[in-house]
């Protein structure tokens, strides 16, 4: 059978309208500080009252990103300590047959491993994690220098080396060895996390052939990221490409000063995150603030040291390793960071894959339209044998209180 192409209607969360205003002349330092969410020359301003309510609602109750699992640590090949959390299957969730298996030697369960994107952390999978909790074993990890993982050992000290996507693939292998040393795997990657999965396949194809039962590439790319325009006119994006690498290096060497600048321009930074993370006008303000907090927590020197790896990323040759397993390729139709055309390229290289383009969705599609993403992931897990078709997978998995 040929590839299934699916368009799904995204369900925007309730929230008031966002006000957009174009303000020219953004300083290049602020643009670089916003590189975690993309590159912009247009400023976006959010109504201060709405942002304040969103911040108070999230900071007071912490509904998003509050899910925690059993902690663990893996050691990368350069000595970097990688933090992960696992959520095990509830033995009562699978009915009498599953309960009989517990208490005796049972086959290792399917483990779903979630890899997050650039300048995010494992909490970016909040909705999907909540929806799948107790139904399938999951592992969520923080990429090196992100979240609770340690700063990359190879990127520290006088002999520092640049981060590479191949290094991230080896990091994922270390997490698999520590958190899921046996049993089938389903690999889910968003943006940089999807590139990490591709790098794993390129370096450890036998692992994929022997153990991977399914894979999901969400808002990611197999290469040619240097051609992305980020929604800018040609002249603007060409100018930014010429100066941005050098600017980022300079800013990374003045991290403390830049961090103070980011705090001083919080409203501008929030507007840039909104533009390059979401497309819907009515994204829940608490979700937007949640994304802000994740991206703001990434130090500018980490932003700088990871950025060059994306221009070098080219993993199209690794994708055929996944041809014999169920594959989901999903993207937002208005993603300015990894445009949906990049997902179409992945799907073309994997002709049996399911391609899903979510309308009115940006780069953080799993937060913006969680129901659409969780629904397609649940279907992939059924096809991969990770969950029963009768499993009750909640569509949102939100822990937010009504009205929050």
C-alpha positions in Angstrom: 0.0 0.0 0.0 1.1 3.6 -0.6 1.6 6.2 2.0 -1.5 7.5 3.8 -1.8 11.3 3.8 -4.0 12.7 6.5 -5.1 16.2 7.2 -6.5 16.7 10.7 -8.4 19.6 12.0 -6.5 21.1 15.0 -8.5 21.9 18.1 -7.3 25.3 19.5 -7.5 25.6 23.3 -9.8 28.3 24.7 -8.2 31.6 25.3 -8.6 35.3 24.5 -7.4 36.9 21.3 -3.7 37.8 20.9 -2.9 41.3 19.7 -0.3 41.5 17.0 1.7 44.7 16.2 4.7 45.0 13.9 7.5 47.1 15.3 10.6 47.6 13.1 14.2 47.7 14.1 14.8 44.8 16.4 18.4 44.7 17.6 20.5 41.8 16.4 21.3 40.8 19.9 17.6 40.3 20.7 17.1 38.4 17.4 19.9 36.0 18.4 18.5 35.6 21.8 15.3 34.6 20.2 17.0 32.0 18.0 15.7 29.3 20.2 12.3 29.9 18.6 13.5 31.0 15.2 14.9 34.2 13.7 12.8 37.3 13.4 13.0 40.9 12.3 9.4 41.6 13.2 8.5 42.3 16.8 5.3 40.9 18.2 3.7 42.4 21.3 1.3 40.5 23.5 -1.3 42.3 25.6 0.3 42.8 29.0 -2.8 42.1 31.0 -3.3 38.7 29.3 0.4 37.8 29.7 0.2 38.6 33.4 -2.9 36.5 33.9 -1.3 33.6 32.1 1.9 33.9 34.1 0.0 34.0 37.4 -2.2 31.1 36.4 0.7 28.9 35.4 3.1 29.9 38.1 0.5 29.5 40.9 -0.8 26.0 40.0 1.9 24.7 37.6 -0.4 22.4 35.6 1.9 22.1 32.6 5.2 20.4 33.0 4.3 19.1 36.5 4.2 15.4 35.6 7.2 13.5 37.0 8.3 9.9 36.7 10.9 7.6 38.1 14.3 9.4 37.7 17.3 7.8 36.1 20.6 8.8 34.6 22.6 7.6 31.6 26.2 8.3 30.8 27.0 9.5 27.3 30.2 8.4 25.6 32.0 11.6 26.5 31.0 11.4 30.2 27.9 13.7 30.1 25.2 12.8 32.5 21.9 12.6 30.8 18.7 12.8 32.9 15.6 10.7 32.1 12.3 9.7 33.7 10.3 6.6 33.1 6.6 6.0 33.6 5.8 2.3 33.9 2.6 0.5 32.9 -0.1 0.2 35.5 -0.5 -3.6 36.0 -4.3 -3.1 36.5 -4.7 -1.1 33.2 -4.5 -4.1 30.9 -7.2 -6.3 32.4 -6.9 -9.9 33.8 -4.4 -11.1 31.1 -1.9 -8.3 32.0 -2.4 -8.9 35.7 -1.6 -12.6 35.3 1.7 -11.7 33.5 2.8 -9.5 36.4 4.3 -11.7 39.1 5.9 -14.1 36.6 8.6 -13.7 33.9 6.9 -11.6 31.2 8.3 -10.3 28.0 9.8 -6.8 28.3 7.1 -4.3 27.5 7.2 -1.9 24.6 9.0 1.3 25.7 8.1 4.6 24.0 11.0 7.0 24.1 10.3 10.8 23.6 13.1 13.1 22.4 12.5 16.8 22.6 13.5 19.7 20.5 16.1 22.5 20.6 15.9 24.8 23.6 13.0 22.7 25.1 13.0 19.8 27.6 11.1 16.6 28.3 8.2 18.6 29.6 7.3 19.7 26.1 5.5 16.3 25.8 3.2 17.2 28.7 -0.1 16.4 27.0 1.0 13.2 25.4 2.7 12.0 28.6 -0.4 12.5 30.6 -2.6 10.8 28.0 -0.4 7.7 27.8 0.4 7.5 31.5 -0.2 4.0 32.8 -1.1 2.5 29.4 2.4 2.1 28.0 5.9 2.3 29.4 7.4 5.7 28.4 10.8 7.3 28.8 11.2 11.1 28.6 14.8 12.5 28.6 16.5 15.8 28.5 19.1 16.3 25.7 22.5 17.3 26.8 22.8 20.9 28.2 19.0 21.0 28.3 16.6 20.6 31.2 18.0 18.5 34.1 20.8 16.9 32.0 24.3 18.1 32.5 26.1 20.5 30.3 27.9 18.6 27.5 31.3 17.5 28.7 32.7 17.8 25.2 31.5 21.3 25.0 33.2 22.4 28.2 36.8 23.2 29.0 39.7 24.3 26.8 39.4 21.3 24.4 35.7 21.9 23.7 34.2 20.5 20.4 31.1 21.6 18.7 27.8 19.7 19.3 26.8 17.5 16.4 23.5 15.7 15.6 25.6 12.5 15.6 26.5 13.1 19.2 22.9 13.5 20.1 22.2 10.1 18.4 24.8 8.5 20.5 23.3 10.2 23.6 19.9 8.6 22.7 21.7 5.2 22.4 23.0 5.7 26.0 19.5 6.5 27.3 18.2 3.4 25.6 20.9 1.2 27.1 20.2 2.6 30.6 16.4 3.0 30.5 15.2 0.3 28.1 18.0 -2.3 27.6 15.7 -4.9 26.2 12.3 -5.1 24.6 10.7 -3.4 21.6 10.9 0.4 21.2 8.8 3.2 19.7 10.9 6.3 19.1 9.2 9.7 19.0 11.1 12.9 18.2 10.1 16.5 17.8 12.3 18.9 15.8 15.9 18.3 17.0 14.6 15.2 18.7 13.6 13.8 15.4 17.0 14.5 14.0 18.4 12.7 17.0 16.4 9.6 16.1 17.7 9.8 12.5 21.3 10.0 13.8 20.7 7.0 16.0 19.5 5.0 12.9 22.5 6.2 10.9 25.0 5.0 13.5 23.1 2.0 15.0 21.0 0.5 12.2 21.1 -2.9 13.7 19.4 -1.6 16.9 16.6 -0.2 14.7 16.2 -3.4 12.8 16.2 -5.6 15.9 14.2 -3.5 18.4 12.3 -0.5 16.9 8.6 -1.3 16.4 7.6 2.2 15.3 8.8 5.8 14.9 7.2 9.3 14.9 8.8 12.3 13.3 7.1 15.5 14.5 7.9 18.9 13.1 11.4 17.8 12.0 13.7 17.7 9.1 16.2 15.3 7.4 18.4 18.2 6.2 18.7 21.4 4.1 17.8 23.6 7.1 20.0 26.3 5.7 17.3 27.0 3.1 14.6 27.8 5.7 13.4 31.4 5.4 11.7 31.6 8.8 9.0 33.6 7.2 11.4 36.4 6.3 11.8 38.1 2.9 14.9 36.9 1.0 17.0 39.9 1.7 16.3 39.7 5.4 17.0 36.0 5.8 20.2 36.3 3.8 21.5 39.1 5.9 20.6 37.2 9.1 22.4 34.1 7.9 25.5 36.0 7.2 25.8 37.6 10.6 24.0 35.2 13.0 26.7 32.5 13.5 29.2 35.2 14.5 26.7 37.1 16.6 25.8 33.9 18.5 29.4 33.1 19.2 29.9 36.6 20.6 26.8 36.4 22.6 27.6 33.0 24.0 30.9 34.4 25.3 28.9 37.1 27.1 26.2 34.9 28.5 25.6 36.8 31.7 25.1 40.1 30.0 22.8 38.6 27.3 20.7 36.8 29.9 20.1 40.2 31.6 19.1 41.6 28.2 16.6 38.7 27.7 15.0 39.4 31.0 14.8 43.1 30.2 13.1 42.4 26.9 10.7 39.7 28.2 7.7 41.0 26.2 9.5 41.1 23.0 11.0 37.6 23.6 7.6 36.3 24.4 6.2 37.6 21.2 8.9 36.0 19.2 8.3 32.7 20.9 4.6 33.0 20.1 5.3 33.7 16.4 7.7 30.9 15.9 6.1 28.3 18.2 2.4 28.6 17.4 0.0 29.6 14.6 -3.4 29.7 16.2 -4.6 33.0 17.5 -6.4 31.5 20.5 -3.6 29.4 22.1 -4.2 29.0 25.8 -2.1 31.8 27.4 -0.9 29.3 30.1 0.4 27.0 27.3 2.2 30.0 25.7 3.7 30.9 29.1 4.7 27.3 29.6 6.6 27.3 26.3 8.2 30.7 27.2 9.5 29.2 30.5 11.1 26.2 28.8 12.8 28.3 26.1 13.9 31.0 28.5 15.5 28.4 30.7 18.0 27.5 27.9 21.2 29.6 28.5 22.3 31.7 25.5 25.6 29.9 25.4 23.8 26.6 24.9 21.7 28.3 22.1 25.0 29.3 20.5 26.8 26.0 20.7 23.9 24.0 19.3 22.9 26.3 16.4 25.7 25.4 13.9 24.8 21.7 14.0 21.5 22.3 12.2 23.2 23.7 9.0 25.3 20.5 8.9 22.4 18.2 9.6 21.8 15.8 6.7 20.3 12.4 7.6 18.2 11.5 4.5 20.4 8.4 4.0 19.5 7.1 7.4 15.8 7.1 6.9 15.5 3.9 4.9 16.4 2.0 8.0 12.8 2.7 9.1 11.1 1.3 6.0 9.9 -1.9 7.6 8.2 -0.4 10.7 5.1 1.8 11.1 6.1 5.5 10.7 4.2 8.6 11.5 5.3 11.9 10.0 3.4 14.9 11.4 3.8 18.7 11.0 2.0 21.9 11.4 1.0 23.6 8.1 2.3 26.9 9.3 5.6 25.8 10.9 8.2 28.5 10.3 11.1 26.7 11.9 10.9 23.3 10.2 8.3 23.9 7.4 5.9 21.1 6.5 7.7 20.6 3.2 10.5 19.0 5.2 8.1 16.5 6.6 6.8 15.8 3.1 10.4 15.0 2.1 10.7 12.5 5.0 7.4 10.9 3.9 8.6 10.7 0.3 11.7 8.8 1.5 9.4 6.5 3.6 6.6 5.8 1.1 4.7 3.5 3.5 4.6 6.2 6.2 1.5 8.1 7.4 1.9 11.8 6.6 -0.3 14.1 8.8 -0.4 17.9 8.2 -2.2 19.7 11.0 -4.0 22.9 9.9 -3.4 26.1 11.7 -0.4 24.7 13.6 3.1 26.0 14.2 6.3 24.4 15.4 5.1 23.3 18.8 2.2 21.4 17.4 2.2 18.9 20.2 1.3 21.8 22.6 -0.8 23.8 20.3 -3.0 20.9 19.0 -2.4 18.1 21.6 -5.6 16.2 20.6 -4.5 15.9 17.0 -1.0 14.7 17.9 -2.0 12.4 20.7 -4.7 10.8 18.5 -2.2 10.0 15.7 0.4 8.8 18.2 -2.1 6.5 19.8 -2.9 5.0 16.3 0.9 4.5 15.7 1.2 2.7 19.1 -1.7 0.4 18.2 0.0 -0.4 14.8 3.3 -1.0 16.6 1.7 -3.4 19.1 2.5 -1.1 22.1 -1.2 -0.6 23.2 -4.4 -2.4 22.5 -6.8 -0.9 20.1 -9.3 -0.9 22.9 -7.0 1.1 25.2 -8.6 4.4 26.4 -6.0 6.9 25.4 -7.2 10.4 26.5 -7.0 12.9 23.7 -5.6 15.8 25.6 -4.0 14.6 28.8 -4.4 18.1 30.3 -3.9 18.5 34.0 -5.0 22.1 33.8 -8.0 23.2 35.8 -11.1 24.5 33.9 -10.7 28.1 33.2 -6.9 28.1 33.9 
